[in-house]
Amino acid sequence: MNVSLEDRFAGSLIGQSLGDALGFVVEGNSAQTCARYVETELRAGMAGRRGRPPYSFGQYTDDTQLTRELLASIVCRGTFDPDDYGRRIAALFSEDRIVGRGRTTEKAARLLMEGASWDEAGTPAPAAGNGSAMRAGPIGLLYREEPARMAAIAHNQGRITHADPRCSAGAVAIAGAVSLAVSGVAPEASSCAPLLAEWASAHDPAFGEAIGMLPDYADLPPEDAFMLISHMGWEPETLVSFDGISPFVVPSVLWALYSVFRSPDDYWETICTAITGGGDVDTTAAMAGAISGAYLGIESVPADLVAELNDNGGWRASDLIKLARKAASLSP
C-alpha cells in the first residue's frame, strides 16, 4: 500500500479524532441504541447530522485531547518528557478544557496540580480504566522502530494517571498496533495479535493471553464477538452489569482491536463496528480509528466529516494535521 509516512501520521490522529467525535454522539448508550445509530445514521449517509448537546457535531473528547497533548509534548520537547506531559494533563483540567473527563485521570490531574511528581500521581490497582490506552497512539507513531523503547514509553505515559499493570498492558497494545500499522503492516489478527500479546504480557500475562485469542474472534459477527469480549478480564467478584463495552481497559482495548482486525482495509467499517458495541464508544472508536488511520492514511477518513472536527472551536482538523505532519518530519 503506497501511503506516505506523513499521511499515515495524519491518518492516525485524524482517524482517532473522527472516531472519537462519532462515538461521542452516543457515548454511554446501550449496544442496541448504538447499533441503531450505526445503521440509521452512519451507514445511511447521515453521519454528522447531530452532535451531543451542548456540542454540535465535530467536538472530540478527552480521548483526543490527551492524545493531541502527548504528541504536541513530544514534538515540543524532542522526546517523551513525562514532566511536561504531566503539566499538560493538569492544564486541561485546571483550565476546565477537558471534555468527558474520566474519574481516574481527573484524580491524577488534581494530584499533579497539587505538586505530585508524574510518577506518583497515578491511581493504583484495582482502578483499571482505559484512559492510558486511549491516548497511546502517538507512541506507536514516533517509536515504531524501537519496540522496547516504545513499550517503555507507552507504560510511562500511562502510569502518570493509571498505575494498574492492566492499564500499561492496554497502552502498550494500542501503541504497538499503531506502530505496526504506520509501518505498513496490515492490521490482521493472525499476524499482529501474537506480537501485541507478547508486548502486553510483559505487564499483565492474562491480558496478553486475551489478546492472543483475537485471531479466533476476528471472523465472528459483532454480536457473537461481543458476547466473548464484553466481560473479558473481569473478576467474578467485580463483574458488573454494563450494556455495552465498559471503560474497563481489557474489553475496551480488545473490542477496538477486534474492530480493526475485522475490516483492516476499511476505516469506516472499523468505526461502525467499534460503535456497534455500545458503551464507551467514543474511546473504542478513537483507539480503533488511530490504528486504522495509521495503516490506511488520511485519505481513508471522510473529508466532509473531518472538516467539522474541533475542540471547543479550536484545534480543528487543519491544526491536528499540521501537528501530525510536523511529528512525521521529526520521525526517523
Phi, psi and chi 1 to 4 in degrees:
 res  aa     phi    psi   chi1   chi2   chi3   chi4
   1 MET       -  121.8 -177.5  176.0  -69.1      -
   2 ASN   -90.3   84.5 -171.9   22.2      -      -
   3 VAL  -125.1  129.7 -178.6      -      -      -
   4 SER   -70.0  158.6   71.8      -      -      -
   5 LEU   -61.2  -41.1 -172.8   63.9      -      -
   6 GLU   -59.9  -41.8  -79.3 -164.9   -8.3      -
   7 ASP   -69.3  -30.8  -76.9  -10.0      -      -
   8 ARG   -71.2  -43.3  -68.7 -171.5 -167.5  -84.5
   9 PHE   -59.6  -49.1  -90.3   61.1      -      -
  10 ALA   -64.3  -39.2      -      -      -      -
  11 GLY   -61.7  -37.3      -      -      -      -
  12 SER   -67.8  -49.4 -174.7      -      -      -
  13 LEU   -68.4  -42.5 -173.3   56.7      -      -
  14 ILE   -72.8  -38.2  -67.4  -63.2      -      -
  15 GLY   -60.7  -39.0      -      -      -      -
  16 GLN   -66.6  -46.8  165.6  157.3  -11.1      -
  17 SER   -61.1  -42.7  -55.6      -      -      -
  18 LEU   -70.7  -41.8 -177.1   57.7      -      -
  19 GLY   -57.6  -42.7      -      -      -      -
  20 ASP   -59.3  -50.9 -177.3    0.2      -      -
  21 ALA   -64.0  -40.5      -      -      -      -
  22 LEU   -67.2  -39.7  -71.9  164.0      -      -
  23 GLY   -71.8  -32.7      -      -      -      -
  24 PHE   -56.8  -32.7 -177.0   40.9      -      -
  25 VAL   -56.5  -36.0  174.1      -      -      -
  26 VAL  -124.2   19.1  -70.1      -      -      -
  27 GLU   -54.0  134.7  176.9 -162.3    6.4      -
  28 GLY    85.4   -4.3      -      -      -      -
  29 ASN   -83.3  165.4  -79.3  -88.9      -      -
  30 SER   -67.2  162.8   68.1      -      -      -
  31 ALA   -59.5  -38.3      -      -      -      -
  32 GLN   -63.8  -45.6 -178.1 -179.7   17.5      -
  33 THR   -64.6  -41.5  -63.2      -      -      -
  34 CYS   -69.2  -37.9  -69.5      -      -      -
  35 ALA   -64.1  -37.4      -      -      -      -
  36 ARG   -66.7  -39.9 -174.7  166.0   58.4 -111.4
  37 TYR   -59.7  -42.7  165.1   68.7      -      -
  38 VAL   -62.3  -46.1  167.4      -      -      -
  39 GLU   -73.4  -41.7  -67.1  -56.1  -40.7      -
  40 THR   -90.1  -16.5   62.0      -      -      -
  41 GLU  -120.7  -58.5  -62.7 -174.0   44.7      -
  42 LEU   -67.1  -48.2  -58.0 -167.2      -      -
  43 ARG   -82.6   -8.3  -70.7 -161.6  172.9  112.1
  44 ALA  -100.7   11.5      -      -      -      -
  45 GLY    74.4   20.3      -      -      -      -
  46 MET  -108.8   10.0  -55.5  -75.2  -76.9      -
  47 ALA   -60.2  141.5      -      -      -      -
  48 GLY    88.6    1.2      -      -      -      -
  49 ARG   -77.6  -20.3  -59.2  -66.9  179.4   90.4
  50 ARG  -142.8  154.6   64.5  174.6  168.1  129.2
  51 GLY  -112.4 -148.3      -      -      -      -
  52 ARG  -131.1  103.4 -179.2  168.1 -176.9  151.0
  53 PRO   -50.4  137.0  -27.5   36.1      -      -
  54 PRO   -87.8   11.4   34.3  -36.8      -      -
  55 TYR   -96.0  140.4  -57.3  104.0      -      -
  56 SER   -82.4  169.7   58.6      -      -      -
  57 PHE   -60.5  141.8  175.8   75.1      -      -
  58 GLY   115.6  -21.3      -      -      -      -
  59 GLN   -67.1  127.9  173.5   68.6   50.7      -
  60 TYR  -102.6  170.1   47.6   79.9      -      -
  61 THR  -110.7 -165.6   75.4      -      -      -
  62 ASP   -58.0  -27.7   58.5  -23.1      -      -
  63 ASP   -52.5  -50.2  -60.7   73.7      -      -
  64 THR   -83.9  -34.2  -58.7      -      -      -
  65 GLN   -57.7  -46.8  -68.9  176.7  -49.6      -
  66 LEU   -71.4  -33.4  -69.4  161.3      -      -
  67 THR   -66.2  -46.3  -60.0      -      -      -
  68 ARG   -58.8  -45.0  178.0 -165.1   71.9 -151.9
  69 GLU   -67.4  -32.5  -67.6  -57.0  -45.4      -
  70 LEU   -65.5  -46.6  176.6   56.5      -      -
  71 LEU   -64.3  -42.7 -174.6   58.2      -      -
  72 ALA   -63.7  -37.5      -      -      -      -
  73 SER   -63.0  -45.3  174.1      -      -      -
  74 ILE   -66.2  -39.9  -63.8  172.3      -      -
  75 VAL   -63.7  -42.9  167.8      -      -      -
  76 CYS   -68.0  -43.1  177.8      -      -      -
  77 ARG   -90.0  -16.0  -56.0  -66.2  -67.7  176.5
  78 GLY    84.1   -3.0      -      -      -      -
  79 THR  -165.6  174.0 -171.5      -      -      -
  80 PHE   -75.1  120.4  173.0   63.5      -      -
  81 ASP  -119.8  101.3  180.0  -19.2      -      -
  82 PRO   -62.3  -31.4   21.0  -31.7      -      -
  83 ASP   -65.2  -44.0  -69.7  -50.7      -      -
  84 ASP   -65.3  -43.9 -177.0   71.8      -      -
  85 TYR   -66.2  -38.1 -174.4   44.8      -      -
  86 GLY   -59.5  -40.7      -      -      -      -
  87 ARG   -64.6  -37.1  -73.8 -169.2  -68.7  -90.2
  88 ARG   -68.4  -39.7  -72.2  169.3  179.7  -93.9
  89 ILE   -60.9  -48.5  -67.3  172.3      -      -
  90 ALA   -60.2  -39.4      -      -      -      -
  91 ALA   -64.2  -38.3      -      -      -      -
  92 LEU   -58.1  -36.7  -77.1  171.1      -      -
  93 PHE   -83.4  -45.6  -75.4   86.2      -      -
  94 SER   -65.0  -30.4   66.0      -      -      -
  95 GLU   -92.4    5.5  -63.1  165.8   11.6      -
  96 ASP    56.5   41.8 -160.5   27.5      -      -
  97 ARG  -100.1   -7.5  -67.7 -175.6  -73.8  128.4
  98 ILE   -72.5  143.1 -157.4   76.1      -      -
  99 VAL  -121.1  119.0  176.5      -      -      -
 100 GLY    75.3   48.0      -      -      -      -
 101 ARG   -60.6  139.3   61.9 -170.6   65.0 -155.7
 102 GLY   -90.6  142.0      -      -      -      -
 103 ARG   -64.2  -41.4  -70.9 -167.2  -61.2  -89.1
 104 THR   -67.3  -42.2  -60.9      -      -      -
 105 THR   -65.5  -40.4  -56.7      -      -      -
 106 GLU   -63.3  -40.6 -178.8  171.1   22.1      -
 107 LYS   -60.4  -44.3 -179.7  179.4  178.8 -179.6
 108 ALA   -65.5  -40.7      -      -      -      -
 109 ALA   -59.7  -39.2      -      -      -      -
 110 ARG   -68.5  -36.3  -62.6 -154.1  175.1  -80.7
 111 LEU   -65.3  -39.5  -71.1  172.8      -      -
 112 LEU   -63.0  -40.7  -69.3  165.1      -      -
 113 MET   -62.1  -31.8  -69.7  179.8 -137.4      -
 114 GLU   -84.2   -0.3  -66.3  167.0    3.8      -
 115 GLY   107.5    3.1      -      -      -      -
 116 ALA   -64.2  146.6      -      -      -      -
 117 SER   -76.4  161.3   65.4      -      -      -
 118 TRP   -59.5  -31.3   70.9  -89.5      -      -
 119 ASP   -93.2   11.2   55.1   -9.1      -      -
 120 GLU  -119.0   -9.8  -62.6  174.1  -23.1      -
 121 ALA   -85.3  -23.0      -      -      -      -
 122 GLY   -65.0  140.5      -      -      -      -
 123 THR   -77.6  128.1  -57.2      -      -      -
 124 PRO   -76.5  173.4   28.5  -34.9      -      -
 125 ALA   -56.8  147.7      -      -      -      -
 126 PRO   -95.8   14.9   35.1  -36.4      -      -
 127 ALA   -67.7  113.9      -      -      -      -
 128 ALA  -138.2   57.0      -      -      -      -
 129 GLY   -79.3  177.7      -      -      -      -
 130 ASN   -95.6   13.8   52.5   27.7      -      -
 131 GLY   -61.9  -31.7      -      -      -      -
 132 SER   -83.0  -28.5   57.2      -      -      -
 133 ALA   -74.4  -37.4      -      -      -      -
 134 MET   -65.0  -21.9   70.1 -170.1 -168.8      -
 135 ARG  -108.1    8.9   62.8 -173.4 -167.1 -124.4
 136 ALA   -84.0   -7.6      -      -      -      -
 137 GLY   -52.1  -46.5      -      -      -      -
 138 PRO   -57.5  -28.6  -28.5   37.1      -      -
 139 ILE   -65.3  -39.0  -54.7  -56.7      -      -
 140 GLY   -66.6  -35.8      -      -      -      -
 141 LEU   -64.9  -48.5  -63.9  175.1      -      -
 142 LEU   -86.0  -23.2  -70.2  160.3      -      -
 143 TYR  -121.4   30.8  -60.6   98.9      -      -
 144 ARG   -64.6  -25.5   64.3 -165.8 -178.6  -79.6
 145 GLU   -92.1    0.5  -63.8 -177.4   -4.6      -
 146 GLU  -131.4   78.4  -57.4  173.1  -87.6      -
 147 PRO   -55.0  -41.1  -25.3   34.5      -      -
 148 ALA   -66.3  -42.2      -      -      -      -
 149 ARG   -68.4  -40.0 -170.8  178.8 -177.0 -162.9
 150 MET   -56.3  -47.9  175.9 -157.0   68.6      -
 151 ALA   -64.0  -39.9      -      -      -      -
 152 ALA   -65.6  -41.0      -      -      -      -
 153 ILE   -73.1  -37.8  -66.1  174.9      -      -
 154 ALA   -58.6  -41.4      -      -      -      -
 155 HIS   -64.2  -47.0  163.4   59.6      -      -
 156 ASN   -70.4  -39.5  -78.1  -32.8      -      -
 157 GLN   -64.6  -32.0   68.7   80.1   26.0      -
 158 GLY   -72.4  -39.5      -      -      -      -
 159 ARG   -76.6   -2.1   69.0 -171.1 -179.8   97.6
 160 ILE   -58.8  -34.6  -64.3  173.5      -      -
 161 THR  -118.3  -31.0   55.1      -      -      -
 162 HIS  -126.9  111.5  -65.4   68.3      -      -
 163 ALA   -98.5   -3.1      -      -      -      -
 164 ASP   -67.8  131.9 -170.5  -56.2      -      -
 165 PRO   -56.3  -29.5  -24.0   33.2      -      -
 166 ARG   -64.7  -32.9  -66.9  168.7  -66.0 -176.5
 167 CYS   -67.8  -39.9  -60.1      -      -      -
 168 SER   -64.3  -41.4  -68.9      -      -      -
 169 ALA   -61.0  -41.9      -      -      -      -
 170 GLY   -65.7  -41.0      -      -      -      -
 171 ALA   -64.4  -41.6      -      -      -      -
 172 VAL   -64.2  -39.1  169.6      -      -      -
 173 ALA   -64.9  -43.8      -      -      -      -
 174 ILE   -69.8  -45.0  -65.8  -60.8      -      -
 175 ALA   -59.5  -41.7      -      -      -      -
 176 GLY   -64.6  -41.7      -      -      -      -
 177 ALA   -63.7  -40.1      -      -      -      -
 178 VAL   -65.6  -39.6  169.3      -      -      -
 179 SER   -62.6  -41.1   76.6      -      -      -
 180 LEU   -67.0  -42.9  -64.7  173.6      -      -
 181 ALA   -65.2  -43.7      -      -      -      -
 182 VAL   -69.8  -21.2   77.4      -      -      -
 183 SER   -82.6   -2.1  -60.4      -      -      -
 184 GLY    92.2    9.5      -      -      -      -
 185 VAL   -81.0  122.2  177.5      -      -      -
 186 ALA   -58.7  129.1      -      -      -      -
 187 PRO   -76.5   76.1   26.7  -32.4      -      -
 188 GLU  -112.0  141.9  -62.6  172.9  -12.2      -
 189 ALA   -59.5  -42.5      -      -      -      -
 190 SER   -63.0  -34.7   59.6      -      -      -
 191 SER   -94.2  -31.1   57.0      -      -      -
 192 CYS   -95.9  -38.6  -66.3      -      -      -
 193 ALA   -58.3  -41.9      -      -      -      -
 194 PRO   -60.2  -39.5  -26.4   37.3      -      -
 195 LEU   -71.5  -42.1 -173.1   52.9      -      -
 196 LEU   -62.0  -38.5  -60.8 -179.9      -      -
 197 ALA   -62.4  -40.8      -      -      -      -
 198 GLU   -63.5  -45.3  178.1 -175.5  -23.5      -
 199 TRP   -65.0  -43.5  -70.4  -22.6      -      -
 200 ALA   -67.5  -34.3      -      -      -      -
 201 SER   -62.6  -23.2  -68.8      -      -      -
 202 ALA   -62.0  -24.6      -      -      -      -
 203 HIS  -106.0  -33.5  -65.4  -79.2      -      -
 204 ASP  -153.2  101.1 -170.4   81.8      -      -
 205 PRO   -57.8  -36.8  -27.1   36.2      -      -
 206 ALA   -65.8  -38.4      -      -      -      -
 207 PHE   -65.4  -43.3 -160.2  164.6      -      -
 208 GLY   -60.5  -40.6      -      -      -      -
 209 GLU   -62.4  -39.6 -177.6  179.0   -6.2      -
 210 ALA   -64.5  -41.6      -      -      -      -
 211 ILE   -62.7  -38.1  -67.1  171.8      -      -
 212 GLY   -64.4  -16.5      -      -      -      -
 213 MET   -85.9  -10.0  -64.2  168.7   64.9      -
 214 LEU   -60.3  -32.9  -75.5  172.8      -      -
 215 PRO   -57.5  -25.3  -28.9   37.8      -      -
 216 ASP   -77.4  -18.2  -63.7  -29.3      -      -
 217 TYR  -103.8  -18.9  -56.1  159.6      -      -
 218 ALA   -58.9  -31.0      -      -      -      -
 219 ASP   -92.7   -0.9  -67.7  -29.6      -      -
 220 LEU   -76.3  147.9  -65.8  175.6      -      -
 221 PRO   -65.2  154.4   21.6  -30.6      -      -
 222 PRO   -54.0  -39.1  -28.4   36.0      -      -
 223 GLU   -64.6  -32.4   56.6  -90.6   22.8      -
 224 ASP   -78.0  -42.3  -67.6  -17.9      -      -
 225 ALA   -63.4  -36.9      -      -      -      -
 226 PHE   -58.2  -43.2  175.7   85.4      -      -
 227 MET   -62.8  -29.9  -63.8  -59.6  -65.8      -
 228 LEU   -85.1  -34.6  -66.0  165.9      -      -
 229 ILE   -93.8  -34.1  -69.9  173.0      -      -
 230 SER   -60.2  -30.7   59.8      -      -      -
 231 HIS  -112.9   13.9  -76.7  147.4      -      -
 232 MET   -67.7  134.9 -166.0  166.5  -75.5      -
 233 GLY    93.1  -15.8      -      -      -      -
 234 TRP   -70.3  138.3  -71.0  101.2      -      -
 235 GLU   -80.1  145.5  -62.4  -66.3  -22.2      -
 236 PRO   -52.5  -38.2  -26.5   34.6      -      -
 237 GLU   -75.9  -14.5   64.0  -87.8   16.4      -
 238 THR  -112.5    1.7   59.2      -      -      -
 239 LEU   -62.2  127.5 -171.7   62.9      -      -
 240 VAL  -121.3  160.0  -62.2      -      -      -
 241 SER   -83.3  121.9  175.8      -      -      -
 242 PHE  -145.2  117.9 -162.7   93.7      -      -
 243 ASP   -85.9   82.2 -169.1   -6.0      -      -
 244 GLY   139.3 -170.9      -      -      -      -
 245 ILE   -83.4  120.1  -57.9  -63.1      -      -
 246 SER   -78.1  169.9   77.5      -      -      -
 247 PRO   -74.0   -2.4  -16.3   30.5      -      -
 248 PHE   -59.4  133.9  176.5   34.5      -      -
 249 VAL   -62.3  -34.2   66.9      -      -      -
 250 VAL   -66.0  -60.0  175.6      -      -      -
 251 PRO   -65.9  -32.9   20.7  -31.0      -      -
 252 SER   -68.9  -40.1   57.2      -      -      -
 253 VAL   -68.3  -42.6  165.6      -      -      -
 254 LEU   -61.3  -41.3  -68.4  173.4      -      -
 255 TRP   -66.7  -39.8 -171.8 -104.1      -      -
 256 ALA   -62.0  -44.9      -      -      -      -
 257 LEU   -65.2  -43.8  -67.8  172.1      -      -
 258 TYR   -56.6  -43.0  160.8   77.4      -      -
 259 SER   -60.4  -40.3  -60.5      -      -      -
 260 VAL   -71.8  -46.5 -178.9      -      -      -
 261 PHE   -62.4  -29.0  -68.0  157.1      -      -
 262 ARG   -71.6  -29.8 -173.4  167.5 -178.5  -91.6
 263 SER  -144.1   69.3   51.1      -      -      -
 264 PRO   -63.8  -19.7   22.6  -34.0      -      -
 265 ASP  -106.1   14.7  -64.2  -44.7      -      -
 266 ASP  -141.5  100.0 -170.3  -27.8      -      -
 267 TYR   -58.4  -47.7  170.3   84.6      -      -
 268 TRP   -63.9  -42.7 -168.7 -111.4      -      -
 269 GLU   -65.2  -35.7 -176.5   59.5   27.9      -
 270 THR   -59.9  -46.2  -69.4      -      -      -
 271 ILE   -65.4  -41.6  -63.6  -58.3      -      -
 272 CYS   -60.6  -43.6  -73.3      -      -      -
 273 THR   -63.1  -44.8  -60.5      -      -      -
 274 ALA   -58.7  -39.9      -      -      -      -
 275 ILE   -78.5  -29.8  -65.7  174.0      -      -
 276 THR   -56.7  -29.7  -65.9      -      -      -
 277 GLY   -67.4  -17.3      -      -      -      -
 278 GLY    71.5  176.7      -      -      -      -
 279 GLY    80.9 -125.4      -      -      -      -
 280 ASP   -82.7   60.6 -162.2   19.9      -      -
 281 VAL   -77.4  -20.7  -68.8      -      -      -
 282 ASP   -65.0  -37.2   58.5  -32.3      -      -
 283 THR   -77.6  -44.8  -60.1      -      -      -
 284 THR   -63.1  -39.8   54.1      -      -      -
 285 ALA   -71.4  -32.5      -      -      -      -
 286 ALA   -65.4  -48.0      -      -      -      -
 287 MET   -64.6  -44.8  -67.1 -171.1  -68.5      -
 288 ALA   -63.0  -40.5      -      -      -      -
 289 GLY   -65.1  -35.8      -      -      -      -
 290 ALA   -63.5  -39.5      -      -      -      -
 291 ILE   -72.8  -49.7  -59.3  163.7      -      -
 292 SER   -60.8  -44.8 -178.0      -      -      -
 293 GLY   -64.8  -33.3      -      -      -      -
 294 ALA   -66.2  -31.8      -      -      -      -
 295 TYR   -84.2  -46.8  177.5   60.2      -      -
 296 LEU   -88.6  -20.0  -61.8  172.0      -      -
 297 GLY    87.1  169.8      -      -      -      -
 298 ILE   -67.3  -24.2 -166.3  168.2      -      -
 299 GLU   -67.1  -16.4  -66.3  -59.4  -39.3      -
 300 SER   -81.5  -11.6   68.9      -      -      -
 301 VAL   -98.3  126.5 -172.3      -      -      -
 302 PRO   -55.1  117.8  -25.2   34.7      -      -
 303 ALA   -65.9  -34.6      -      -      -      -
 304 ASP   -66.0  -34.6   57.7  -28.4      -      -
 305 LEU   -79.7  -35.9  -60.8  176.6      -      -
 306 VAL   -58.1  -36.8  167.9      -      -      -
 307 ALA   -61.2  -20.2      -      -      -      -
 308 GLU   -90.3   -9.2  -59.0  -61.9  -38.9      -
 309 LEU   -63.3  138.3  -68.4  171.9      -      -
 310 ASN  -166.6  166.2   73.1   92.3      -      -
 311 ASP  -125.1   96.8 -178.9    9.8      -      -
 312 ASN    52.7   40.3  -74.0  -67.1      -      -
 313 GLY    88.5  -11.2      -      -      -      -
 314 GLY  -114.4 -172.6      -      -      -      -
 315 TRP    40.5   59.7  -87.5  107.0      -      -
 316 ARG   -79.4  179.3  -64.7 -176.1  175.5  -84.8
 317 ALA   -55.6  -41.3      -      -      -      -
 318 SER   -61.9  -35.6   57.9      -      -      -
 319 ASP   -70.3  -41.4  -56.6  -55.3      -      -
 320 LEU   -64.4  -41.8  -63.8  172.7      -      -
 321 ILE   -64.6  -41.3  -67.7  169.5      -      -
 322 LYS   -60.7  -43.0 -177.3  177.9  179.3 -179.8
 323 LEU   -63.1  -45.3  172.6   61.7      -      -
 324 ALA   -63.0  -41.9      -      -      -      -
 325 ARG   -68.5  -34.5  -65.5 -164.2 -175.0  -74.6
 326 LYS   -66.1  -41.0 -174.9  171.3 -176.2 -179.6
 327 ALA   -61.4  -41.2      -      -      -      -
 328 ALA   -63.7  -36.4      -      -      -      -
 329 SER   -68.4  -23.6   72.1      -      -      -
 330 LEU   -91.2   -9.9  -61.0  174.2      -      -
 331 SER   -83.8  144.5  175.1      -      -      -
 332 PRO   -66.4      -   23.4  -33.1      -      -
